[in-house]
Amino acid sequence: MANLSQSIILLLYIITIVYFVILGCVMLAQRGNPISMHGEQVAKQRMTRSVGIFMFVWAFDWLIYLTPCLLSPSTWCPEYDVCLLVTMMLMTPALFIVMHAIVQRQVNTLRWVCATAFPFLLLTLCYVMIPSSQYGRLPVHIASVLNVLFIIYLLIRHAKGYRLYVQRIKSEYSEISGKEIFWSWSCFAGFAIQIIVFLFYEYNWKPIAEIFYWALSIINAAYLCYCTCRQKPLDIDSVEEMTKEEDQQEEMPKEKNEEKAFYAIIEQKLESLCEEKFLFLEPDLTRETLCRRLSISSTYLKMYFRSRDLSFYQYINTLRAEYAYRLMQDNPDMPIRDVCELSGFRSQTTFRKMFVEVFGCLPSEVKLNKNNP
């Protein structure tokens, strides 16, 4: 019976390694996606390439798990702990590279990963040099705790990167439903659960725990690849341009009278173009398009929105929500879906969210009040 269980586990390990290799090849082959802008294509390739590399690291992780089982399938050996330390060292920095690519932050990534992997490498070397009988499984326990602490630290860093990414897309796009990266938190949650399950069966090994860990790995890998393929990243050229704009903004003169006068001109142009000519009804309206229509610098428009404590996304979608409200008042029998489309929204979720933010109620409640005065 024991040999049968061991054979099943070995078979699952082999299947999992092949599965991760296939996913890695598929992600690295994602180069011909029909993306209109070159900058978006570059950002997409960075994401898929990072996920592909992560899949190969994950396959190597399972290969390391497999090796001691083949060498010593029934008894524990010191080499097994060394292998576990190496996998802990590799997986967490690899996940960081993926999340860094998703939020499109590429500064000092390699240097940071090397510094991150060093403590895990040091623990591995110490365990190789120190006799196992002296400390037993202590290095594995220490590495496990450090890995959990590092995941928490990585969550904090990702929270900052996530916030900056959301600010970027809301400053550039009026529709962000395909560019939102909230799914990255689900990836973190799945990975954290894997770490917890791993620690559980390290301290109290049971076959069901190992099978559960295997199932989580399969699901998390598929989910990460699926979300990455669907993701529409922010134009990498606009990210670099925004960074330059922020640098230039500090050098610009800050004369209040001229600034107020210029902001008044921008506001007048916005009212004429957006509120009178209904430019906001274009579903794919971007800040760059609006700047061309207004014939003003993108930097000044961004400064204008900042002075009003608004983002481009909030400004355009507030106008859309107000237009939708007028549509429902004038056409009480019009379906919510038609109101959403005619108001410039591509997503009903975004429509409901903005409507609640502007009016404090759902669109269906407005129609109900209109039909039942």
Secondary structure, DSSP 4 states (H G I P E B T S, - for coil): -HHHHHHHHHHHHHHHHHHHHHHHHHHHT------SSHHHHHHHHHHHHHHHHHHHHHHHHHHHHHHHHHH-SSS--HHHHHHHHHHHHHHHHHHHHHHHHHTT--TTHHHHHHHHHHHHHHHHHHHHHS-HHHHTTHHHHHHHHHHHHHHHHHHHHHHHHHHHHHHHHHHHBS--TTT--THHHHHHHHHHHHHHHHHHHHHS--HHHHHHHHHHHHHHHHHHHHHHHH--PPPHHHHHHHHHHHHHHHHS---HHHHHHHHHHHHHHHIIIIIIT-GGG-TT-BHHHHHHHHTS-HHHHHHHHHHTT--HHHHHHHHHHHHHHHHHHH-TTS-HHHHHHHTT-S-HHHHHHHHHHHHSS-HHHHHHHHH--
